Amino acid sequence: MAPVSGTSPVPAPPLLRTDRLLLRPLTSGDTAHIVALHTDPDVMRHLGPPAQSGSATDVVAREEVPRMVAAGTNHTDPDGRRQLPHYLAAETRDGGRFLGWFLLRPVTDSPLLPRRSPASLELGYRLARAAWGHGYATEGARALVHAAFTEAGADRVVATTMAVNTASRRVLEKCGLRLVRTFFPVWDEPLEGAEHGDVEYGLTRAEWTRSMKGAQATASDRRSVPEQ
Ligand SMILES: CC(C)(COP(=O)(O)OP(=O)(O)OC[C@H]1O[C@@H](n2cnc3c(N)ncnc32)[C@H](O)[C@@H]1OP(=O)(O)O)[C@@H](O)C(=O)NCCC(=O)NCCS
């Protein structure tokens, strides 16, 4: 993953690149994709009832998307020149296919997380059904964890999901986050599986630094093994 620069709002320039993904600011031009994403019952299974009626679809287009587009930014340098929006659209580098969105925002914006320091950043993601199972969520989330610690000054990256959301938990584990606690929010209309609670995962800067050093040492060990 390598950060790339660019400030022109139209078209939104990529902010992060991975092997297969471009992450760029989410814009109002993504509305149709977001409506499709947020109205897919499979995608929303662990997130809440999908907006299915015409008026509910309007809510996504008229309220949710503008809120996401207008959400804040993580300042990534002292001059504030390079900023990472809280919501990033993900598309394929090959062909520019819209895959979904990733989130990185201060936990102070999260309804489910304790009021920790704003330097704790919450990680999230929502991908279109057709994009599942290709490692995209892990690839994008790893890029954001890296950016959180190397650019956005995070002291901790945290995430929550339903305990029964196995795919999301696996993504978090593959990004190095560890289970912190299981908790039981009170919901007006609990989703299937809510009785198992929600889980919080976290990764501190110290843990992330150690894992990076470990990975470098392993790579260097591999390089120093003589050819047989
Ligand atoms: C959660 C989500 C982002 C995962 O996306 P993805 O691109 O399929 O994830 P990846 O391909 O990176 O897979 C990550 C791991 O999860 C595993 N996984 C994926 N789907 C799974 C499932 N349904 N059950 C069990 N494991 C699953 C993968 O096998 C992989 O682990 P492995 O490498 O050890 O095999 C995607 O399912 C999604 O957008 N769901 C709807 C929105 C959502 O629930 N977001 C999270 C809310 S907190």
The ligand as an SDF file (V2000), in Angstrom:
LIG
                    3D

 48 50  0  0  0  0  0  0  0  0999 V2000
  -17.7010   -8.6690    6.0090 C   0  0  0  0  0  0  0  0  0  0  0  0
  -17.2880   -8.4810    4.5610 C   0  0  0  0  0  0  0  0  0  0  0  0
  -16.7730   -7.0650    4.3640 C   0  0  0  0  0  0  0  0  0  0  0  0
  -16.2020   -9.5030    4.2140 C   0  0  0  0  0  0  0  0  0  0  0  0
  -15.7710   -9.2110    2.8850 O   0  0  0  0  0  0  0  0  0  0  0  0
  -14.8710  -10.2110    2.0140 P   0  0  0  0  0  0  0  0  0  0  0  0
  -14.2280   -9.3850    0.9390 O   0  0  0  0  0  0  0  0  0  0  0  0
  -15.6900  -11.3830    1.6040 O   0  0  0  0  0  0  0  0  0  0  0  0
  -13.7710  -10.6660    3.0440 O   0  0  0  0  0  0  0  0  0  0  0  0
  -12.4290  -11.4090    2.6420 P   0  0  0  0  0  0  0  0  0  0  0  0
  -12.5700  -12.0360    1.2950 O   0  0  0  0  0  0  0  0  0  0  0  0
  -11.3210  -10.4570    2.8730 O   0  0  0  0  0  0  0  0  0  0  0  0
  -12.4080  -12.6150    3.6750 O   0  0  0  0  0  0  0  0  0  0  0  0
  -11.8480  -12.4830    4.9370 C   0  0  0  0  0  0  0  0  0  0  0  0
  -11.9420  -13.7980    5.6730 C   0  0  0  0  0  0  0  0  0  0  0  0
  -13.2880  -14.0480    6.0560 O   0  0  0  0  0  0  0  0  0  0  0  0
  -13.6770  -15.3470    5.6330 C   0  0  0  0  0  0  0  0  0  0  0  0
  -15.0790  -15.2930    5.3020 N   0  0  0  0  0  0  0  0  0  0  0  0
  -15.6550  -14.5420    4.3450 C   0  0  0  0  0  0  0  0  0  0  0  0
  -16.9910  -14.7600    4.3460 N   0  0  0  0  0  0  0  0  0  0  0  0
  -17.2250  -15.6710    5.3420 C   0  0  0  0  0  0  0  0  0  0  0  0
  -18.3910  -16.2790    5.8530 C   0  0  0  0  0  0  0  0  0  0  0  0
  -19.6030  -15.9840    5.3580 N   0  0  0  0  0  0  0  0  0  0  0  0
  -18.2630  -17.1540    6.8720 N   0  0  0  0  0  0  0  0  0  0  0  0
  -17.0570  -17.4340    7.3790 C   0  0  0  0  0  0  0  0  0  0  0  0
  -15.9020  -16.8650    6.9590 N   0  0  0  0  0  0  0  0  0  0  0  0
  -15.9980  -16.0060    5.9370 C   0  0  0  0  0  0  0  0  0  0  0  0
  -12.8020  -15.6100    4.4310 C   0  0  0  0  0  0  0  0  0  0  0  0
  -12.7070  -16.9850    4.1660 O   0  0  0  0  0  0  0  0  0  0  0  0
  -11.4980  -14.9890    4.8580 C   0  0  0  0  0  0  0  0  0  0  0  0
  -10.8140  -15.7860    5.7760 O   0  0  0  0  0  0  0  0  0  0  0  0
   -9.6410  -16.8100    5.2940 P   0  0  0  0  0  0  0  0  0  0  0  0
   -8.6790  -15.9900    4.4660 O   0  0  0  0  0  0  0  0  0  0  0  0
   -9.0800  -17.3050    6.5700 O   0  0  0  0  0  0  0  0  0  0  0  0
  -10.2990  -17.8610    4.4650 O   0  0  0  0  0  0  0  0  0  0  0  0
  -18.4870   -8.6980    3.6070 C   0  0  0  0  0  0  0  0  0  0  0  0
  -19.0260   -9.9570    3.8650 O   0  0  0  0  0  0  0  0  0  0  0  0
  -19.5620   -7.6420    3.7690 C   0  0  0  0  0  0  0  0  0  0  0  0
  -19.4740   -6.5400    3.2290 O   0  0  0  0  0  0  0  0  0  0  0  0
  -20.6240   -7.9880    4.5230 N   0  0  0  0  0  0  0  0  0  0  0  0
  -21.7710   -7.0920    4.6910 C   0  0  0  0  0  0  0  0  0  0  0  0
  -21.4330   -5.8730    5.5150 C   0  0  0  0  0  0  0  0  0  0  0  0
  -20.8680   -6.2200    6.8560 C   0  0  0  0  0  0  0  0  0  0  0  0
  -21.3100   -7.1570    7.5140 O   0  0  0  0  0  0  0  0  0  0  0  0
  -19.8770   -5.4230    7.2440 N   0  0  0  0  0  0  0  0  0  0  0  0
  -19.2590   -5.5660    8.5240 C   0  0  0  0  0  0  0  0  0  0  0  0
  -20.1130   -4.8980    9.5130 C   0  0  0  0  0  0  0  0  0  0  0  0
  -19.3110   -4.7010   11.0510 S   0  0  0  0  0  0  0  0  0  0  0  0
  1  2  1  0
  2  3  1  0
  2  4  1  0
  2 36  1  0
  4  5  1  0
  5  6  1  0
  6  7  2  0
  6  8  1  0
  6  9  1  0
  9 10  1  0
 10 11  2  0
 10 12  1  0
 10 13  1  0
 13 14  1  0
 14 15  1  0
 15 16  1  0
 15 30  1  0
 16 17  1  0
 17 18  1  0
 17 28  1  0
 18 19  1  0
 18 27  1  0
 19 20  2  0
 20 21  1  0
 21 22  1  0
 21 27  2  0
 22 23  1  0
 22 24  2  0
 24 25  1  0
 25 26  2  0
 26 27  1  0
 28 29  1  0
 28 30  1  0
 30 31  1  0
 31 32  1  0
 32 33  2  0
 32 34  1  0
 32 35  1  0
 36 37  1  0
 36 38  1  0
 38 39  2  0
 38 40  1  0
 40 41  1  0
 41 42  1  0
 42 43  1  0
 43 44  2  0
 43 45  1  0
 45 46  1  0
 46 47  1  0
 47 48  1  0
M  END
$$$$
